[in-house]
Amino acid sequence: MNFDSDTNVVEVAVRRLRAKVDDGFEPKLIQTVRGMGYRLEAPAAQPA
């Protein structure tokens, strides 16, 4: 796969997605996995 790692295209896209999904809410759904990338993880459901 050819990808120019000098660009920040992915970071910009994730930042825009975080602005729509995470900003102003807790817990944060988009998590950075260092050395791997990103993951979207829903919080565990609370028992009723």
N, C-alpha and C positions, 0 to 999 in steps of 0.2 A: 504494500500500500504506500503510495506517495502522499505525504502530508508535510507541508512547510511548517515546522514547529516554531518558527520565528513569528508567526502570526498569532493573534489572540482571538480568532474567530469563535472558537469554542467558548472561551471565557465570556465574551460579549453575549453570546446566545444564552448561556447559563444565567448570566446576570439579568438579562431581560425576562427570562422564565421565572427566576426567583422574585423579581419585582411583581409579577402577576400572581404567583402561587404562594410565596412565603412571607413577603413583607407585610408586617402588621399582624401576623398570626403566630400562635404557638401551638404545638411544637412545629418546628421547621421540617418540611417534607423532603426537600432536596438536600442531600448530604454529600460533602466532598470526601472521596476515598483517596487518601494521599498515595501517590504513585500508581493509581489505577484509573481514576476518573470520577464519575458522579453516580449517585444512586437515588432513586425515589423510593422512600419507605414510609408507609402509613403507620401511625402509632398503633400500638396494641389496643384492642377494644377493651373498655372497662366493663367488668361484670355488673349486671344490673341488680 
